[in-house]
């Protein structure tokens, strides 16, 4: 069974499928212990790999190389990859989709933004003319073999949001994402116009969308939830706190609890799982 088919079947199952945003191999190693699916977040990758905001700096070879490393370490997990606008050109988008499917990605998200692009929860987003985006999406859909394709719109005008969501749902894309949804009522309205097409919801801490549980999302008819930044933001807080404590202690490292603390042994044990003969399987993951 292909990775795309596995993710497609997972999405078709009961409840809302959670995919956790990872930004490097270490965060992925931790996330893999808790969830059976990962989201390769453009926000997180731009921040961790380049130290830059999510406004279009990602080079596609870097993203493909990262996904290849992820698949090597986590052969049993779902990997949904953010490819932004397909790196501008339809030809590049198709080339990237071919490469990602070949190395084992489960799916991709293709947005309708035009450059300069923005994080989906930022102000100032602009979208391509709908027909131009649909042509790019159509070419990607023709290129993929079994890869899951999520069609995403970043429209902000109320009429345009519903119109684009309806048009995207009428394509052969597997899932529709309207990013930056501002209320539960809007989720219901989008669900209505997209019919039976699977719907994806993106929530990000401090973003524009409401904070909803998986149970609440399931009741609203949402099929997939991506969590772009919990790992990245948790790392931000933890690193800042640890270094503040280190400075306050005049450079003396804290004592590590051998039973539950994180030190060289715990970190090495975590990473050794990524080269173990038997990789962590979804059956052994709390979902």
BALOBA-1460 file (C-alpha; in Angstrom, 3 decimals):
// residues 287
<rec num="1" residu="x" x="0.000" y="0.000" z="0.000"/>
<rec num="2" residu="x" x="1.359" y="3.453" z="-0.907"/>
<rec num="3" residu="x" x="1.900" y="6.226" z="1.601"/>
<rec num="4" residu="x" x="-0.754" y="8.296" z="-0.141"/>
<rec num="5" residu="x" x="-3.336" y="5.544" z="0.100"/>
<rec num="6" residu="x" x="-2.540" y="4.984" z="3.781"/>
<rec num="7" residu="x" x="-3.114" y="8.656" z="4.573"/>
<rec num="8" residu="x" x="-6.236" y="8.756" z="2.427"/>
<rec num="9" residu="x" x="-7.677" y="5.799" z="4.335"/>
<rec num="10" residu="x" x="-6.741" y="7.377" z="7.669"/>
<rec num="11" residu="x" x="-8.551" y="10.576" z="6.693"/>
<rec num="12" residu="x" x="-11.614" y="8.609" z="5.615"/>
<rec num="13" residu="x" x="-11.797" y="6.917" z="9.019"/>
<rec num="14" residu="x" x="-13.814" y="8.166" z="11.984"/>
<rec num="15" residu="x" x="-12.937" y="11.384" z="13.782"/>
<rec num="16" residu="x" x="-10.468" y="14.118" z="12.910"/>
<rec num="17" residu="x" x="-6.956" y="13.031" z="11.927"/>
<rec num="18" residu="x" x="-4.262" y="15.070" z="13.741"/>
<rec num="19" residu="x" x="-0.953" y="15.833" z="11.999"/>
<rec num="20" residu="x" x="1.720" y="17.425" z="14.191"/>
<rec num="21" residu="x" x="4.001" y="20.100" z="12.768"/>
<rec num="22" residu="x" x="7.702" y="19.252" z="12.966"/>
<rec num="23" residu="x" x="10.573" y="21.567" z="12.131"/>
<rec num="24" residu="x" x="13.680" y="19.372" z="12.403"/>
<rec num="25" residu="x" x="14.662" y="15.755" z="12.997"/>
<rec num="26" residu="x" x="14.770" y="16.133" z="16.770"/>
<rec num="27" residu="x" x="11.264" y="17.553" z="17.050"/>
<rec num="28" residu="x" x="10.075" y="14.812" z="14.689"/>
<rec num="29" residu="x" x="11.713" y="12.167" z="16.888"/>
<rec num="30" residu="x" x="9.667" y="13.382" z="19.840"/>
<rec num="31" residu="x" x="6.427" y="13.844" z="17.885"/>
<rec num="32" residu="x" x="6.723" y="10.321" z="16.451"/>
<rec num="33" residu="x" x="6.353" y="8.883" z="19.950"/>
<rec num="34" residu="x" x="2.964" y="10.540" z="20.431"/>
<rec num="35" residu="x" x="1.241" y="10.698" z="17.037"/>
<rec num="36" residu="x" x="1.156" y="8.608" z="13.868"/>
<rec num="37" residu="x" x="1.174" y="11.589" z="11.510"/>
<rec num="38" residu="x" x="3.411" y="14.617" z="10.956"/>
<rec num="39" residu="x" x="2.970" y="17.877" z="9.109"/>
<rec num="40" residu="x" x="6.127" y="19.278" z="7.550"/>
<rec num="41" residu="x" x="5.378" y="22.901" z="8.340"/>
<rec num="42" residu="x" x="6.668" y="25.666" z="6.100"/>
<rec num="43" residu="x" x="6.548" y="28.080" z="9.050"/>
<rec num="44" residu="x" x="8.670" y="25.759" z="11.185"/>
<rec num="45" residu="x" x="11.107" y="24.845" z="8.427"/>
<rec num="46" residu="x" x="11.720" y="28.470" z="7.427"/>
<rec num="47" residu="x" x="12.331" y="29.325" z="11.075"/>
<rec num="48" residu="x" x="14.602" y="26.392" z="11.913"/>
<rec num="49" residu="x" x="16.550" y="25.918" z="8.677"/>
<rec num="50" residu="x" x="16.974" y="29.548" z="7.624"/>
<rec num="51" residu="x" x="16.129" y="31.576" z="10.715"/>
<rec num="52" residu="x" x="13.657" y="33.505" z="8.575"/>
<rec num="53" residu="x" x="9.912" y="34.212" z="8.665"/>
<rec num="54" residu="x" x="7.473" y="32.235" z="6.544"/>
<rec num="55" residu="x" x="7.295" y="34.658" z="3.625"/>
<rec num="56" residu="x" x="8.664" y="32.633" z="0.720"/>
<rec num="57" residu="x" x="12.346" y="32.003" z="1.422"/>
<rec num="58" residu="x" x="12.216" y="28.182" z="1.296"/>
<rec num="59" residu="x" x="14.135" y="26.571" z="-1.573"/>
<rec num="60" residu="x" x="12.451" y="23.386" z="-2.756"/>
<rec num="61" residu="x" x="15.619" y="21.191" z="-2.751"/>
<rec num="62" residu="x" x="16.030" y="21.927" z="0.968"/>
<rec num="63" residu="x" x="12.455" y="20.881" z="1.694"/>
<rec num="64" residu="x" x="12.752" y="17.697" z="-0.375"/>
<rec num="65" residu="x" x="16.000" y="16.761" z="1.390"/>
<rec num="66" residu="x" x="14.360" y="17.266" z="4.789"/>
<rec num="67" residu="x" x="11.409" y="15.060" z="3.866"/>
<rec num="68" residu="x" x="13.786" y="12.377" z="2.633"/>
<rec num="69" residu="x" x="15.524" y="12.347" z="6.026"/>
<rec num="70" residu="x" x="12.173" y="12.178" z="7.790"/>
<rec num="71" residu="x" x="10.986" y="9.234" z="5.730"/>
<rec num="72" residu="x" x="14.209" y="7.351" z="6.369"/>
<rec num="73" residu="x" x="13.794" y="7.685" z="10.128"/>
<rec num="74" residu="x" x="9.997" y="7.272" z="10.238"/>
<rec num="75" residu="x" x="8.952" y="4.748" z="7.595"/>
<rec num="76" residu="x" x="5.528" y="4.101" z="9.161"/>
<rec num="77" residu="x" x="4.276" y="7.630" z="9.816"/>
<rec num="78" residu="x" x="2.091" y="9.837" z="7.642"/>
<rec num="79" residu="x" x="4.007" y="12.830" z="6.226"/>
<rec num="80" residu="x" x="1.978" y="15.741" z="4.857"/>
<rec num="81" residu="x" x="4.274" y="18.375" z="3.312"/>
<rec num="82" residu="x" x="3.667" y="22.106" z="2.936"/>
<rec num="83" residu="x" x="4.934" y="23.136" z="-0.511"/>
<rec num="84" residu="x" x="3.576" y="26.699" z="-0.273"/>
<rec num="85" residu="x" x="2.639" y="27.914" z="-3.776"/>
<rec num="86" residu="x" x="4.569" y="25.102" z="-5.458"/>
<rec num="87" residu="x" x="7.613" y="27.395" z="-5.523"/>
<rec num="88" residu="x" x="5.893" y="29.725" z="-7.977"/>
<rec num="89" residu="x" x="5.952" y="27.934" z="-11.337"/>
<rec num="90" residu="x" x="3.645" y="25.028" z="-12.246"/>
<rec num="91" residu="x" x="6.626" y="23.196" z="-13.755"/>
<rec num="92" residu="x" x="8.527" y="23.433" z="-10.479"/>
<rec num="93" residu="x" x="5.449" y="22.413" z="-8.501"/>
<rec num="94" residu="x" x="5.046" y="19.265" z="-10.604"/>
<rec num="95" residu="x" x="8.758" y="18.432" z="-10.363"/>
<rec num="96" residu="x" x="8.652" y="18.786" z="-6.563"/>
<rec num="97" residu="x" x="5.515" y="16.648" z="-6.306"/>
<rec num="98" residu="x" x="7.167" y="13.900" z="-8.362"/>
<rec num="99" residu="x" x="10.249" y="14.007" z="-6.159"/>
<rec num="100" residu="x" x="8.304" y="14.005" z="-2.900"/>
<rec num="101" residu="x" x="6.165" y="11.077" z="-3.965"/>
<rec num="102" residu="x" x="9.248" y="9.153" z="-5.057"/>
<rec num="103" residu="x" x="10.903" y="9.535" z="-1.618"/>
<rec num="104" residu="x" x="7.769" y="8.595" z="0.288"/>
<rec num="105" residu="x" x="5.784" y="11.699" z="1.202"/>
<rec num="106" residu="x" x="2.149" y="10.961" z="1.984"/>
<rec num="107" residu="x" x="0.708" y="14.210" z="0.693"/>
<rec num="108" residu="x" x="1.233" y="17.886" z="-0.102"/>
<rec num="109" residu="x" x="-0.576" y="21.161" z="0.472"/>
<rec num="110" residu="x" x="-0.668" y="23.575" z="-2.483"/>
<rec num="111" residu="x" x="-1.870" y="27.127" z="-1.804"/>
<rec num="112" residu="x" x="-3.291" y="29.831" z="-4.077"/>
<rec num="113" residu="x" x="-1.208" y="32.737" z="-2.756"/>
<rec num="114" residu="x" x="0.812" y="34.976" z="-5.014"/>
<rec num="115" residu="x" x="4.198" y="36.450" z="-4.161"/>
<rec num="116" residu="x" x="5.170" y="37.913" z="-1.803"/>
<rec num="117" residu="x" x="3.461" y="35.118" z="0.159"/>
<rec num="118" residu="x" x="2.653" y="35.164" z="3.872"/>
<rec num="119" residu="x" x="1.947" y="32.740" z="6.684"/>
<rec num="120" residu="x" x="-1.696" y="31.702" z="6.418"/>
<rec num="121" residu="x" x="-2.528" y="33.484" z="9.678"/>
<rec num="122" residu="x" x="-0.754" y="36.738" z="8.801"/>
<rec num="123" residu="x" x="-2.214" y="39.927" z="7.378"/>
<rec num="124" residu="x" x="-1.518" y="41.124" z="3.853"/>
<rec num="125" residu="x" x="-2.142" y="37.869" z="1.974"/>
<rec num="126" residu="x" x="-2.900" y="38.099" z="-1.749"/>
<rec num="127" residu="x" x="-4.259" y="35.305" z="-3.914"/>
<rec num="128" residu="x" x="-3.773" y="34.347" z="-7.531"/>
<rec num="129" residu="x" x="-6.655" y="34.670" z="-9.974"/>
<rec num="130" residu="x" x="-8.716" y="31.543" z="-9.357"/>
<rec num="131" residu="x" x="-8.356" y="30.113" z="-12.858"/>
<rec num="132" residu="x" x="-4.566" y="30.515" z="-12.714"/>
<rec num="133" residu="x" x="-4.425" y="28.579" z="-9.452"/>
<rec num="134" residu="x" x="-6.801" y="25.909" z="-10.721"/>
<rec num="135" residu="x" x="-4.553" y="25.355" z="-13.740"/>
<rec num="136" residu="x" x="-1.531" y="24.862" z="-11.451"/>
<rec num="137" residu="x" x="-3.571" y="22.540" z="-9.201"/>
<rec num="138" residu="x" x="-4.793" y="20.553" z="-12.210"/>
<rec num="139" residu="x" x="-1.238" y="20.013" z="-13.430"/>
<rec num="140" residu="x" x="-0.150" y="18.836" z="-9.977"/>
<rec num="141" residu="x" x="-3.105" y="16.452" z="-9.806"/>
<rec num="142" residu="x" x="-2.180" y="15.035" z="-13.212"/>
<rec num="143" residu="x" x="1.427" y="14.579" z="-12.061"/>
<rec num="144" residu="x" x="0.843" y="12.757" z="-8.776"/>
<rec num="145" residu="x" x="0.383" y="9.008" z="-8.811"/>
<rec num="146" residu="x" x="-1.285" y="8.375" z="-5.460"/>
<rec num="147" residu="x" x="-0.062" y="11.296" z="-3.351"/>
<rec num="148" residu="x" x="-2.750" y="13.053" z="-1.297"/>
<rec num="149" residu="x" x="-3.193" y="16.623" z="-2.551"/>
<rec num="150" residu="x" x="-4.693" y="19.305" z="-0.321"/>
<rec num="151" residu="x" x="-6.021" y="22.321" z="-2.228"/>
<rec num="152" residu="x" x="-5.634" y="25.425" z="-0.063"/>
<rec num="153" residu="x" x="-7.069" y="28.893" z="-0.431"/>
<rec num="154" residu="x" x="-5.886" y="31.945" z="1.474"/>
<rec num="155" residu="x" x="-8.750" y="34.144" z="0.308"/>
<rec num="156" residu="x" x="-9.894" y="36.751" z="2.845"/>
<rec num="157" residu="x" x="-12.921" y="38.279" z="1.129"/>
<rec num="158" residu="x" x="-16.030" y="36.536" z="2.469"/>
<rec num="159" residu="x" x="-17.639" y="35.891" z="-0.913"/>
<rec num="160" residu="x" x="-14.322" y="34.776" z="-2.416"/>
<rec num="161" residu="x" x="-13.670" y="32.340" z="0.464"/>
<rec num="162" residu="x" x="-16.884" y="30.435" z="-0.173"/>
<rec num="163" residu="x" x="-16.594" y="30.636" z="-3.957"/>
<rec num="164" residu="x" x="-13.047" y="29.299" z="-3.961"/>
<rec num="165" residu="x" x="-13.800" y="26.595" z="-1.403"/>
<rec num="166" residu="x" x="-16.666" y="25.374" z="-3.576"/>
<rec num="167" residu="x" x="-14.532" y="25.394" z="-6.730"/>
<rec num="168" residu="x" x="-11.656" y="23.568" z="-4.994"/>
<rec num="169" residu="x" x="-14.053" y="20.931" z="-3.704"/>
<rec num="170" residu="x" x="-15.189" y="20.294" z="-7.281"/>
<rec num="171" residu="x" x="-11.652" y="19.327" z="-8.366"/>
<rec num="172" residu="x" x="-9.914" y="15.971" z="-7.937"/>
<rec num="173" residu="x" x="-8.005" y="17.276" z="-4.919"/>
<rec num="174" residu="x" x="-8.396" y="14.945" z="-1.960"/>
<rec num="175" residu="x" x="-8.880" y="17.600" z="0.715"/>
<rec num="176" residu="x" x="-9.770" y="21.309" z="0.920"/>
<rec num="177" residu="x" x="-8.134" y="23.792" z="3.306"/>
<rec num="178" residu="x" x="-9.320" y="27.350" z="3.880"/>
<rec num="179" residu="x" x="-6.535" y="28.888" z="5.951"/>
<rec num="180" residu="x" x="-7.054" y="31.536" z="8.597"/>
<rec num="181" residu="x" x="-10.691" y="30.586" z="9.348"/>
<rec num="182" residu="x" x="-11.839" y="32.998" z="12.036"/>
<rec num="183" residu="x" x="-14.832" y="31.314" z="13.687"/>
<rec num="184" residu="x" x="-16.805" y="28.123" z="14.203"/>
<rec num="185" residu="x" x="-19.597" y="29.628" z="12.125"/>
<rec num="186" residu="x" x="-17.186" y="29.985" z="9.198"/>
<rec num="187" residu="x" x="-16.130" y="26.361" z="9.524"/>
<rec num="188" residu="x" x="-19.796" y="25.397" z="9.213"/>
<rec num="189" residu="x" x="-20.258" y="27.627" z="6.157"/>
<rec num="190" residu="x" x="-17.183" y="26.159" z="4.468"/>
<rec num="191" residu="x" x="-18.306" y="22.642" z="5.341"/>
<rec num="192" residu="x" x="-21.649" y="23.360" z="3.662"/>
<rec num="193" residu="x" x="-20.209" y="24.570" z="0.344"/>
<rec num="194" residu="x" x="-17.572" y="21.834" z="0.115"/>
<rec num="195" residu="x" x="-20.146" y="19.039" z="0.309"/>
<rec num="196" residu="x" x="-18.642" y="15.644" z="1.041"/>
<rec num="197" residu="x" x="-15.052" y="16.640" z="0.232"/>
<rec num="198" residu="x" x="-12.704" y="16.080" z="3.208"/>
<rec num="199" residu="x" x="-11.930" y="19.324" z="5.031"/>
<rec num="200" residu="x" x="-8.667" y="20.323" z="6.742"/>
<rec num="201" residu="x" x="-8.367" y="22.859" z="9.563"/>
<rec num="202" residu="x" x="-5.125" y="24.617" z="10.509"/>
<rec num="203" residu="x" x="-4.763" y="26.072" z="13.979"/>
<rec num="204" residu="x" x="-1.679" y="27.881" z="15.175"/>
<rec num="205" residu="x" x="-1.015" y="29.408" z="18.596"/>
<rec num="206" residu="x" x="-1.733" y="33.125" z="18.464"/>
<rec num="207" residu="x" x="-3.265" y="32.772" z="14.999"/>
<rec num="208" residu="x" x="-6.604" y="33.862" z="13.626"/>
<rec num="209" residu="x" x="-8.498" y="30.588" z="14.078"/>
<rec num="210" residu="x" x="-10.312" y="29.450" z="17.238"/>
<rec num="211" residu="x" x="-8.674" y="26.870" z="19.506"/>
<rec num="212" residu="x" x="-10.731" y="23.703" z="19.080"/>
<rec num="213" residu="x" x="-10.340" y="20.142" z="20.312"/>
<rec num="214" residu="x" x="-10.314" y="17.165" z="17.977"/>
<rec num="215" residu="x" x="-13.729" y="16.198" z="19.311"/>
<rec num="216" residu="x" x="-15.125" y="19.640" z="18.525"/>
<rec num="217" residu="x" x="-13.596" y="19.569" z="15.049"/>
<rec num="218" residu="x" x="-15.040" y="16.124" z="14.412"/>
<rec num="219" residu="x" x="-18.501" y="17.381" z="15.382"/>
<rec num="220" residu="x" x="-18.051" y="20.218" z="12.869"/>
<rec num="221" residu="x" x="-17.272" y="17.737" z="10.089"/>
<rec num="222" residu="x" x="-13.542" y="18.480" z="9.895"/>
<rec num="223" residu="x" x="-11.539" y="15.475" z="8.677"/>
<rec num="224" residu="x" x="-7.932" y="16.598" z="9.264"/>
<rec num="225" residu="x" x="-6.286" y="19.014" z="11.700"/>
<rec num="226" residu="x" x="-2.729" y="20.252" z="11.259"/>
<rec num="227" residu="x" x="-0.857" y="21.708" z="14.207"/>
<rec num="228" residu="x" x="1.880" y="23.747" z="12.577"/>
<rec num="229" residu="x" x="3.870" y="25.075" z="15.511"/>
<rec num="230" residu="x" x="3.352" y="23.458" z="18.961"/>
<rec num="231" residu="x" x="6.810" y="21.844" z="18.829"/>
<rec num="232" residu="x" x="8.522" y="25.008" z="17.578"/>
<rec num="233" residu="x" x="6.865" y="27.319" z="20.100"/>
<rec num="234" residu="x" x="7.434" y="24.878" z="22.974"/>
<rec num="235" residu="x" x="11.122" y="24.730" z="22.043"/>
<rec num="236" residu="x" x="11.260" y="28.530" z="21.942"/>
<rec num="237" residu="x" x="9.888" y="28.791" z="25.478"/>
<rec num="238" residu="x" x="11.973" y="25.904" z="26.844"/>
<rec num="239" residu="x" x="15.287" y="27.094" z="25.382"/>
<rec num="240" residu="x" x="14.716" y="30.659" z="26.531"/>
<rec num="241" residu="x" x="13.816" y="29.459" z="30.037"/>
<rec num="242" residu="x" x="16.771" y="27.054" z="30.253"/>
<rec num="243" residu="x" x="19.288" y="29.696" z="29.215"/>
<rec num="244" residu="x" x="17.825" y="32.252" z="31.610"/>
<rec num="245" residu="x" x="18.193" y="29.700" z="34.412"/>
<rec num="246" residu="x" x="21.753" y="28.893" z="33.313"/>
<rec num="247" residu="x" x="22.688" y="32.560" z="33.390"/>
<rec num="248" residu="x" x="21.100" y="33.003" z="36.820"/>
<rec num="249" residu="x" x="23.072" y="29.974" z="38.106"/>
<rec num="250" residu="x" x="26.369" y="31.473" z="36.921"/>
<rec num="251" residu="x" x="26.739" y="28.767" z="34.275"/>
<rec num="252" residu="x" x="26.147" y="25.767" z="36.557"/>
<rec num="253" residu="x" x="24.074" y="23.127" z="34.747"/>
<rec num="254" residu="x" x="20.976" y="21.871" z="36.554"/>
<rec num="255" residu="x" x="20.936" y="18.399" z="38.054"/>
<rec num="256" residu="x" x="19.287" y="15.841" z="35.751"/>
<rec num="257" residu="x" x="16.767" y="13.423" z="37.249"/>
<rec num="258" residu="x" x="18.005" y="10.027" z="35.945"/>
<rec num="259" residu="x" x="14.452" y="8.665" z="35.911"/>
<rec num="260" residu="x" x="12.599" y="11.424" z="34.066"/>
<rec num="261" residu="x" x="15.004" y="14.201" z="33.130"/>
<rec num="262" residu="x" x="16.533" y="14.893" z="29.725"/>
<rec num="263" residu="x" x="20.285" y="14.510" z="29.570"/>
<rec num="264" residu="x" x="22.768" y="12.829" z="27.277"/>
<rec num="265" residu="x" x="21.359" y="9.354" z="27.937"/>
<rec num="266" residu="x" x="17.736" y="10.276" z="27.279"/>
<rec num="267" residu="x" x="18.633" y="12.214" z="24.128"/>
<rec num="268" residu="x" x="20.825" y="9.428" z="22.785"/>
<rec num="269" residu="x" x="18.115" y="6.845" z="23.493"/>
<rec num="270" residu="x" x="15.587" y="8.935" z="21.594"/>
<rec num="271" residu="x" x="17.834" y="9.232" z="18.550"/>
<rec num="272" residu="x" x="18.890" y="5.592" z="18.552"/>
<rec num="273" residu="x" x="15.300" y="4.669" z="17.740"/>
<rec num="274" residu="x" x="15.737" y="6.370" z="14.361"/>
<rec num="275" residu="x" x="18.370" y="3.835" z="13.287"/>
<rec num="276" residu="x" x="16.894" y="0.802" z="15.052"/>
<rec num="277" residu="x" x="16.043" y="-2.229" z="12.920"/>
<rec num="278" residu="x" x="12.431" y="-1.993" z="14.108"/>
<rec num="279" residu="x" x="11.301" y="1.611" z="13.753"/>
<rec num="280" residu="x" x="8.487" y="3.003" z="15.859"/>
<rec num="281" residu="x" x="5.198" y="1.961" z="14.272"/>
<rec num="282" residu="x" x="1.859" y="3.778" z="14.504"/>
<rec num="283" residu="x" x="0.456" y="0.828" z="16.458"/>
<rec num="284" residu="x" x="2.845" y="1.766" z="19.257"/>
<rec num="285" residu="x" x="1.916" y="5.446" z="19.190"/>
<rec num="286" residu="x" x="-0.689" y="7.153" z="21.333"/>
<rec num="287" residu="x" x="-3.212" y="8.734" z="18.967"/>
